[in-house]
Amino acid sequence: MEDQARKLAIVVSRGLDDERATVALTIANAGIASGQQVTLFMVSSGVDVVRKGAADNVHMNPLDPPMKELIDNFQSNGGRILICPPCARVRGYADEDFIDGVQVVGSPALHALILDGAATLSF
């Protein structure tokens, strides 16, 4: 049960034009820093956040790190990023359009995390 309490799944539906995407990544990084296994599941315009080059110059809140730094820190510290396939396809994105390390997988991957005891947040 201890491992189950240490898992966090965050559903991100906000894109690069919404500060809540930055909030989601800030909370995800804090979750990793607190010892949790954190997975982001990007849906709707959230998939835009992890498209190659898209977040390179995004800095929505001057009190938070830039978006690219938040993403890089998240991944380098073991965070996992999953992409909703239909959300990517409707935008014309292919797997190679995303930054290294993301996985384009269906919702069963999110449900598996929840069934394994992950707490969930949604932005």
C-alpha positions, 0 to 999 in steps of 0.5 A: 500500500505504501507504493500506491500512496506515492503515485500521482497522475495529473491530467493536463488539458490546458495549453500554452495560452493558459497559466494552469499548464504551468501550475500543473507542471509546478505541482508535478515537479513538487510531487517528484521532489516529495518522493512521489512517482508522477505521471502527466497525462496530456489531453486536449490542448495540453498536448501542445505543451510537449510538442517539440519547440513549443514551450521553448520561449513560454514563461507565463508567470514571472514568479515561476520558472519558464515552461521548458525548464519545468518540463526538463526538470520533470523529465530529468527527475523521473517524471513520465509524460503520456499523450492522448492519441486522439488529441494528438491526431486531431491536431495533426501531430505524429509521435515524432512531433513530441519532445523525447521521452513522451509516450503516445498511449490511450486512456487505459494507461491512465486507468492502470495508474488509477487502479494501482492507487494513484491519486489524481489531479486535473488542470 
